[in-house]
């Protein structure tokens, strides 16, 4: 999720039909919805998992932190300028232009070939990316995901099989497979929306959470409280509370029965560490967050790096050291924007998914 505070949404150009995401996870490939969301601000908005351990957590669950900056407090970016799909990533640079990277090893939908022009925010999932212009118009490219363009938009979030948009009046419209619960948006005004594989979550004007869609992983069972940011992964979600602490739910939580399955992809991505964060990003099996001092901490799958020999253990939850202002998480890798505007990624580099342009600067 990210921050779409000053936008409007009215008219959407719907796409007929929807292709199913099936992309590579690591060097050996594999089927996965892929991608994930960054944290979207409530009251400005965005538009795709780690762990502290805990009883019953699988051996791979854990928390991994990169070294922080010089102790100073960093400020989060006003817009979501970084987003990751499964095999690609995109960023909005200081000039407002899109720079994307990654090769199409499994699914080639030209997802790393962005449109020209000036943009402010991004959302990505699988083989699809959407970008929002300052004018309120948005464009999506890559694999078809419900809707591919629109105008007067406040926020757009692309999920595994659907896309949701916040309109100028705060109402929410979701497009995707007919009859699927994740596209049946509730009425009322929302300030942030996040989309997962078969689920959608939103923060309303009262700063409370609502999630809907497939009930399989418990994402529809939201925690109580007031929240300011939202990050929805493939099968779990996390939100930043008004006091800066993180609440997570869904797959990979402390009560997830799949912890007893050694080959499942539930690694404690919904068991966050204590303390304050300023930004969040949820991938498929892990979550990452930025601390107030700029250090990144991740939890869930990937806290060890065995070159993806074991599924989801690619080092995607072993963040780089330094101070960051924004983070993004995918299936087998993660990336972050440093406090100098440069980009760095960690985890699997299959298809150069963790090799962003060396000349990229977010500001």
Buried (B, 14 or more C-beta within 10 A) or exposed (E): BBBBBEBBBBEBEEBEEBBEBBBBBBBEBBEBBBBBBBBBBBEBBBBBBBBBEEEBBBEBBBBBBBEBBEEEEBEBBBBBBBBBBBBBBBBBBEEBBBBBBBBBBBBEBEBBEBEEEEBBBBBBBBBBBBBBBEBBBBBBBBBBBBBBBBBBBBBBBBBBBBBBBBBEEBBBBBBBBEEBEBBEBEEEBBBBBBBBBBBBBBBBEEBBBBBBBBEEBBBBEBEEBBBBBBBBBBBBBBBBBEEBBBBBBBBBBBEBEBBEEEEBBBBBBBBBBEEBBBBBBBBBBBBBBBBBBBBBBBBBBBBBBEEBEBBBBBBBBBBBEBBBBBBBBBBBBBBBBBBEBBBBBBBBBBBBBBBBBEEBBBE
